[in-house]
Amino acid sequence: MKHLEENVTCPKCQLVIHQSHPLNYIRSALYCLLLVVVVVVVVVVVVGLVVVVVVVVVVGLVVVVVVVVVVVVVVPSVSWLFTRVILLTTSGLLSTAYYW
């Protein structure tokens, strides 16, 4: 940078960087590079958030399916079993086995 304050050429190859303002050319290139880095970081963060949201939605759907299966399949079966046990107990068929 110090070299470019007094010269308009590259210190290694002597090519002209910019005829009148070589420092401005380098600064604008650095700003473009910084912009690219910022855009890449934002894209990575957004993709990460999308992945997290998709995982949460999938897990939520799995939980909903499990709850529906339990309510539709397990609860009626258990309810039917309890109903049969109560009927057998009240009719006296299970009373001797229950106290045994």
N, C-alpha and C positions, 0 to 999 in steps of 0.2 A: 504494500500500500504506500509505503514511503517513497518507493521508486516512482510510482504513478503520480505523485504530487508534482514531480518535476519533469517527467517524461510521458510520452504517449505510446510507448512500445513495450512489448514484453521483455523482461530482463533476461530471459533465457534464449529466446529465438529472434528477438528484435522485430517481431511483427507488430504492426500498428493495431492497438486495441480499439481506440476510438480517437478520431482526429482532434477533437477539441476537449472532450470531458471523459477521459478513460475511467475515472473513479465512479462516475455515474453509471457507466455501462456495467461495471463489476457489481455495484450495489443493486442494480435492477435484476441482475442474474441471481444474486443471493436472495432477493425478495421472492423471485419466482421459485427458487428451490425451497424456501421456507413455506411458501404457499402450497407446494406439492406435498411437503411433509405434513402440514396441517390437514390437508384433504385426506391423505392416507390414514392419519390417526382418526379422523372423524369417521371414515368409512369402516375402519376396524371396530370402533366403538359401537357404531350402529349395527353392524353385522353381529357383534357379540350380544347386543341387546335383543336383536331379533331371535337369535338362537335361544336365549334365556326365555323369552316369551313363548316360543314354540314348545320348549321343554315343559314349561309350566302348564300350557294348554293341554299338552298330551297327558301329563300326569293328572290333571284335573279330569280329563275325559275318562281315564282309566278308573279313577276313584268313583266317578258317576256310574260307570258300567258295573263296578263291583257292588255299589249300593243298590242299584236296580236289580241285579241278580239276587242279592241277599233278600231284598224285599219281595221279589216276585217268586223266588224258588224256595229259599230257606225258611222264611217266616211262615208261609202256609204249611210247609211240612212239619215244622215244630208245633205250630198251632194245632194241626191235625193230631199229632202225637199227644199233646197235652189234653186235647179233647177226649181222646180214647182212654187215656189214663184216668181222667176224672170220671168218665162214665163207668169204667170198670171198677174204680174204687168205690163209687157211690152205690154200685149194684152189689158190692160185697165180694166180687170175684177176686179182687186183689188184696182184700183186707187181711187174709191169712198170710199171704206171701209178703205183704208189706211189714207185718210185725214179726215175721220169722226171723 
